[in-house]
Amino acid sequence: MNLTPKISNRNFFSFLWHASFLAFAGVFMDVDTIIPAMLIESGGGAIHVGIMTAILLGGSSVTQLFFAPYISNKSYKKRYLLLGINSRIFSLLGLGLILFYLQAQYSVHIIWIIFVLITIFSLGGAFANISYTDILGKSILEQKRKSFFSIRQIIAGIVVLFSAFLARKVLSSSNFPLNYAYTFMIGSFALLIASLGFWNLKETESSMLKISGFKKFFRILKTELKTNPKLIYFLGFINTQGIVVSFLPFLMLYAKKVFQTQSNDTAMFLVFKVVGIVLVSFLILFAANKIKYKWLLYGNVLLSLSMAISTIFINDAIQIKYIFILGGIVYSIFSITMNGVLLEVSGKENRAIYTGFVGAGNIIPAILPLTAGYLIRVFGFQNFFLLYFVIISFSVFFIYKLNCKK
């Protein structure tokens, strides 16, 4: 089945349906504020937040290395996309139920149950993301992609802004752990509604690239590194600029440990992060056809550096909310450009396997959160934020070499 404008429009709106309800659900399972705050209030410390961040952000990308060879062998990938999102739905529901029913007999052992459910949640996302990237690339006409990424972000921003205030009300409505139990249950239901968009997708032509095992996977990786120099620079980019996605959980830890912030503060930080997402989404939507990816990438580096260095001069919890605005802007731009640049760097038949390459090369973002607890304990928060500053600075070189044309 060939991709026609009619099928492209159907898939366009199906992906937007998913993105809208995913945005709503995402607030109630936010990996930068709600999940780390819940973990900290459950008794977790820097090491626990580091493990959690590695699982949710770095680890999920690395596991794509194992999923990509298997999924790439499948001609049609919709069923694997649905399997991934369904596992996230049930793990999130399980997390809410655990917090709800164990509230009266809470103990530190719940932290490890939380880690198991977070791992399932993360792996489901990694599994689904490979299929998502492949299906998205072949299901929407090329000239519509940048508009899709921008419209998706602006709709998501509006939805998130509304749901952020709702999440704030839920978090303030009761004490721990009931407030987080209600939050995750709402997120699970919203994610279930979001999955209906995937059920409505019409997958077109099958992928042609087949991989028989890990040996062939690494042979293909070696060949692509030789024949496609942009892949090298792209991997360099995600290993430097990519660490910004793990910045806010440690900022949340910093707020909890240094300024003793509470659930109301967590909700406020979430709202300000959303404000940043909405602001940048409007700007990018109106300039979608005028601005190239490389200028978005350079701008995001500058904002990321500002975010890291500004944190060092924070004197009270009130000032932290402004860093979360920057965090929302940085996250939004990275989300838009990451998918767009990956589609530009990869070819038509190898998008799924390129997603696996990203997982295989996502080394620093996976390792840094794991060592964060030790680094913070030995060197302190400020030196840890300076380390972020230094690593992100190197991304300028890789962006220059990528020289994105679109």
Summary of the structure (lengths in Angstrom):
residues: 406
radius of gyration: 20.2
end to end distance: 27.5
largest distance: 59.6
contacts: 1494
relative contact order: 0.17
helix: 82%
strand: 0%
